[in-house]
Amino acid sequence: MSTRRPRRLGTRRPVRPASPAPDALTTVDLDEDGWLLSAATGRPVRADRLTRYLAERLAPPSWATDIIVYVHGWRTGQHAAVRSAQRLLALMERQRRSRAALYPGLRERYAPWTVVVRWPSSGGYKKIRKRAHAMSATGSGYAPHVLGHLLGYLHTERGDPADRTLRTRGGHYLHLVGHSFGGRFLCEAVGRAADTRKGGTLGWSTAAHPSRPFTVDTLTVFQMAAPTEAFESLFERLRPGSLGHTAPVGGPLVFTHSRHDRATGFWHLLGERKPGIGHSGMRLSRAGAGLAPNDVWATRLLRADTPYPHTSLDHAFVNIDASWRYRSTRINPVGAHSDFYHPETAHLLLSLADHSRPVRP
């Protein structure tokens, strides 16, 4: 006799969207100290072979228009990291196909290629917090080298930004997406991803510093595991100055939060003595050069059929309250911390990609 629980009458098992094509995704692995691991041998890549390895491993296909770098969160294995990225990409493709009119900038051509950065994320809170920092630490962590390569800063010959946008050297739009500690990882890495070069212009109104010719178009973190005031200390370099971002960021830094996220609420309070961004959003309590506390824009996660006005995302920092959608269950010890696989999430990412395109006259 079957022990399978019967489904309730009138309910249907949700249909998962199809997975992206195999060549639409690649992986990069880092060890506990942040060193890049060879996909062929599993051993650390020698420093003198780093540039060549990245050039071979991270060469975007000719068909790609956008690069998405996805970094998973706490306690996520290698296979689970890929499945997580595939699930998110599939939601985006399904949303784009079913509601193409919401993304006019993506109509002509939108072909994302995804890099999944995998790192050893098992362990206690303090251990993983330290490791997330090690992934990008000066002199050891290789995460900035990965982002620097994708942007174009590891090339000996650099071109000029094309089509009046601050895309990568190869002309691709670059979007960084992280979850939990993966967002902490990305914020440290992007701050160290480039050296100084000449500048240009972008579709977003937030100015890029004249020293950054190639920048990240968007950075989005779902339920970030970092203190709410982290951008006044840990990530202060990501606050734009009077001339724009000194880090290679040319678009908004977007953070979702939900009051139902117990991992960055109760558990984060125990580990950091402060609530996390994933629970309460990020804050600026003091003004800085070219940026005031009220420059942190707050809005809600919109439904999948409701367009995001350009003005709602065109800010240095954007807090997205997703409490109505990111809920999970009461018996889940981390609450809504990983409950971001929804059409509304795909809609947010696609809207950011769409608004990254320069406005046509």
Residue, then its C-alpha position, 0 to 999 in steps of 0.5 A: m500500500s502506498t504511503r504517499r500523502p494524497r494531494r488536496l483536491g483542487t490543487r496542482r503540483p507547480v510546474r517548473p520552468a525548463s532549465p537553461a541550455p548547458d552552454a549558458l552556464t559555467t562554474v568557478d570554484l574557490d577553496e577555503d582560503g579564496w584561491l581559485l581551483s582548477a576545474a580539471t585537477g581540483r588543485p589551486v591555480r598557480a598565480d603565474r597561470l591565473t590570467r591564462y586560466l581565467a581567459e580560458r574558463l571565463a570567455p563569454p560565448s559569442w551569442a551572450t549579451d549579458i553576464i550574470v555572476y551568481v554567488h550562493g549563500w550559507r551551507t550550499g553544496q556545489h551541485a545545489a549552487v548550480r541548481s539554485a542558479q538554474r532555477l533562478l535563470a529558468l524563472m527569468e526566462r519564463q517571466r521574460r517570455s510571458r511578459a515581454a512587453l514589460y522589458p522593452g530594452l530586452r526585446e531586440r536581444y537578450a542572451p544571458w551567460t551565467v558564471v556560478v561562483r562556488w565556495p565552501s560554505s559549510g560551518g558555523y556563522k562566525k566561521i563562514r563570515k570569516r571565510a566570506h571575507a577571505m574570498s576577497a582579502t587583499g593578497s590572498g582571495y581570488a574573487p576580485h580577480v574573477l570579477g576583474h577578468l569579466l570586467g576587463y581589468l586583467h587584459t593587457e590591452r583595454g578598449d573603450p566602453a561601447d555605445r555610451t554604456l559602462r559595460t565590460r571590455g567585451g561590451h557585455y552588461l554585467h550583473l552580480v547576484g548573491h544570496s545571504f553570505g554570497g552578497r557579502f562575498l560580492c560586495e567585498a570582491v567588487g570593491r577590489a576588482a579594478d585598478t585606475r583607468k579613464g571613465g565614461t557614461l552609463g544608462w543609470s544616473t548614478a555617476a561612475h568615478p572617472s577612474r572606472p571605464f568598465t563597471v558592474d551594471t547592477l548588484t542584487v543581493f537576496q536576504m544579505a547576511a550582513p549588519t544593516e549599517a555594513f555600508e558605513s564600515l565593512f563596505e564603505r568603499l561602495r558608497p559613491g563619493s562626489l565624483g561617483h563610485t570609486a569601486p567599479v559599480g555603475g548602477p544600483l546596489v539592490f537589497t531585498h529584505s523580509r521581516h519573516d527572515r529569521a536567519t538574518g533576524f533572530w539568528h543574525l542578532l545572536g551572531e552580530r548583535k544587530p539585525g541583518i540587511g536581509h531582515s531589515g534592509m540596509r541603512l546609512s546613519r551619516a552623510g558622506a561626500g555626495l551621498a546622504p542617508n536619504d539616498v537609500w531608496a525604499t520600495r516594495l517588491l512588485r508583482a510580476d505583472t507590474p512594471y518598475p518605473h525607472t525612478s524606483l530603481d535608479h538610485a545608489f542603494v535600493n531596499i526592496d521590502a519583499s515581506w509580502r512574498y518572501r514568507s516560507t513557513r513558521i516551522n522553518p528555523v531560518g524563515a524566509h531566508s531562502d524563499f526568493y524563487h518566485p516570478e516576482t524575483a525574476h521580474l526584479l532582475l529583468s527590470l534591472a537588466d532592462h533599465s541598464r540599457p541606455v535610453r534611446p532618443 
